[in-house]
Amino acid sequence: MNQVLQAAQVGSRAARLRCEFSIGQSIGHVIVWVVLTLITFGLALLVFPYYLNRAVLNRTEVLDQQGRPIGKLRCNFDLISSIGHVIIWGILILITFGIAGFFISTGWCGSC
């Protein structure tokens, strides 16, 4: 019975998220991705949403009710694990003359 009560207390604990992704880091990422986009003639934009989300998530921590860090978010995305997804979106972007790119970059697709 004690274990059930402890589990209920842990499950009902309020937590907040705090992201330490600064404006300087944002500008740095934008510069890198603009250069990559120019070098790859726009192909880097196929994976940009994934890496942007990864950068933000990896700098986010979970705080308890008193504001103390109790954990960190980790995104283990890499291009190899999602190559099929990237290929499908690349084909969709080509077929729709770029319109599908709007949906992947805004997260409107369910699997993004």
N, C-alpha and C positions, 0 to 999 in steps of 0.2 A: 504494500500500500504506500509506503514511504517513497518508493521509486516512482510510482505513478504521480504522486504529488510533486516531487522534484521535477519530473519531466513536464508537468503542466506549468509549473512556475517558469521553467526555462523557455517553454514554448510561448508564453505570454509576455515575455520581456520585450519592451520597446527598444528599437535600435534605430540609429540614424546613419546616414552615409555622409562622408566628407571627402571631397575630391580636391587634391592638391595640384591640379593641372593649371598652371599659370598662363597668363597672357603671353609671356615670353616664350614658353614652350609651344603655345598655339602658333605663334608667328614663326617659330623655327620649323614646325611641322608643315606649315603652309609653304614656306620657302622650299623645303626639301621636295614636297610633292609637286610644286610648280615646275621645278627643275626636272624631276622624274617624268612628269607629263610631257614636257617639251622633248626630252631625249627619246622617249618611247612613242612619240606621236600620239599621245592620249591613251595608250594601253594601260598605263599605270593607274588610271582612274577606275579600272575594273576592280582593283583591290584596295583603293583608297578608303572606302567606307569601313572595311574590316580593320585596317590598321589604325584609323582614327578612333574607332570604338575601343580597340585594344589599348591604345595609348591612354585614353581616359580611364578605362576600367582598372588598369594596372596602377594607377595613382589614386585609387579610391580605397578608403578604409571604412570599416564598420565600427560605430561608436556605441557604447552602452548609454544608459540613461544619464549618467554623470558626465558624459563626453569623453570618456577614456576609450582608447582604441582597443577593440577586442578581436579584430581580424582584418584581413585585407582581401580585396577582390583580385583574382588572377584570371587573366584571359590567355589561354594557351593556343591561340590561333596561329597557324602558320600556313603558308601558301600551299604546301604539299597536301595537307589534310583537307583543303577546300578547293582543290584544283577543278574538280567536276562542277562545283557550284559556279566558279569563276568562268568556266568554259560556257556553261548554259547561259549565264547573264551576258557574256560577250556575244554569243549568237543572237540573243534577244535584242541587244543594243544595235547590232548591225541590221537585223531585219526591220526594226522599227525606226531606223535612222536616228537613233539616240534617245528616243522617247522613253524606252525602258530604263535608261540610266537615271532618269528622274525618280523612278520607283525604287531602285536599289539604293540611291543616295539618301532618300528620305525615310527609308525603313518601312515603306508601305507594303512590301512583300512579307508574307508570313514567315518565311524561312531565313530572312536576313538577320 
